[in-house]
Amino acid sequence: MEFLIQKIASCCSSQQLDLFEAYLAAKNQLLSQKLIHHIKNKPHQNIDFYCKAVYGTSGKETLKKFNQLNHHTLNYFSFISQHFPTFLSQNVSDVEWFIYHEEHNKAIEKLKLLVEVAKKFEDFGLLVHLFEITQQNKLLYKAMAKQINLVTQKEYLTFYNDLRILLQIQDELTSTTLIEEQKRINPKDLAFFKNHFNSPSLSIQIIARQSYLNILSSYNDKSFYNKNTLELIEYTKKLAEKHAYLMIAHHREKLMSLDYMLVKHTRLTLGEKEINKTCSSIINKWQKFYHANNQLDSGLMLALSIKGSFFITDYFCKPLNDKLKLEVKEIISLFEELGNKLDWEKVSYLKYINFYNVYAMFLILDNQEKTSVKLIEKVLHEYQQKTFKKMYDGLFVVLLMAHFQAKDFDAIIDNYSRYKKLTKNFVSMEENDLVIKAIYYIAQLKIAPKNQYEKKLNDIIKSLKSNPHLNNNLLLVERMMAF
């Protein structure tokens, strides 16, 4: 085999290549699709054959285009890495078969191919395993000594363990329970991730940076909005996209968070068109082409959450144009479809809560505030014995907005008391808490104007004005005051 894409394709099953080819066609990557189609059907041809098959001719200029196509197609193998993260490991059985039948040349050839592709994809677990296989056979060990040896094995084992630890610690530090207990970031935790920024492994570099950023975002730390943080988000996002084929692609929700953090950081500088474009590109980029209907796609959910948050902030108490009305209705239809198909026993209750919270936002925008109230109340009732303090502000801001749209000001006052009792002054997202208070004070003023509530509302407005990152929330409160 003469080139990398040919070698990678040889590690995939025919079913995986069928799916990959269909995926490329759906993404309108027709030249890449053509290349994979011919490799799948005639896997052992030379470069000239594939050049002619794709471009109809060969030669120096065609070869140059062909090499560019190979590089372009490599990144689309993120589809395989995402959905079939053990696609390389499935070839180990072939190596074992060759060893058993003492077909050592075939075993060596397969091992060399697997090592080369595994290095490119940074499949460290497989590389460690392949070293263990070669160690058990002197002939294989001698033949593979240059490609995989004791030194490289130690390096791959270190990378493998580092990656697992980075992911594990990120999950621990961003858990709802710990955030509620700790409330602030421990500088030592940030330093731990920073120490891995310059790792020789691209996978570790990307996950270390993403972990660092995710902690800042999860705790809503002020430094998250620094210029340096924005530069780090953009750099990490570009690094992840440039090497999308890496095996870490199956940690899709974590990589997806980079898009979320970019939008979160820059949301005040983006207009309606840019926000819609960004969210649409996220959905297009990360939504599974072949998804299981009974499982919640985290990437899709996150993109919908972003869009829902922006829509409810920017368009509440404001008429929608026909295009936006149609988009909102289409998204509601999507939520209805997902709600009916999902197997909720396989979805964590926190994702369930977020699903219906975002769904409720779009219902408000479609003037279905009564249905929105029912959904939020359903969630609060079903999970009243569970801990999700970090999510209360998100739920109650939507609940109070729904009651406000229905002009049910007494319900706002009652639910504000519930909110205060449940959260016990714990604030997860400052902007949500400020909007909740603003709605409460506006409701009080609608019922019986009193100076104390007018003063408190003015204090909220001052707080919103003092933080440029909360300008959209300020505009939201001003619209509600005029409602």
PyMOL commands that set and color helices and strands:
alter all, ss='L'
color gray80, all
select helices_A, chain A and resi 4-10+14-26+30-41+47-55+60-76+78-83+89-100+104-121+124-135+138-143+150-173+176-182+187-194+202-218+222-225+227-242+247-250+252-266+272-286+298-315+322-341+344-346+349-365+369-382+389-405+409-423+430-447+451-466+468-481
alter helices_A, ss='H'
color red, helices_A
deselect
rebuild
show_as cartoon
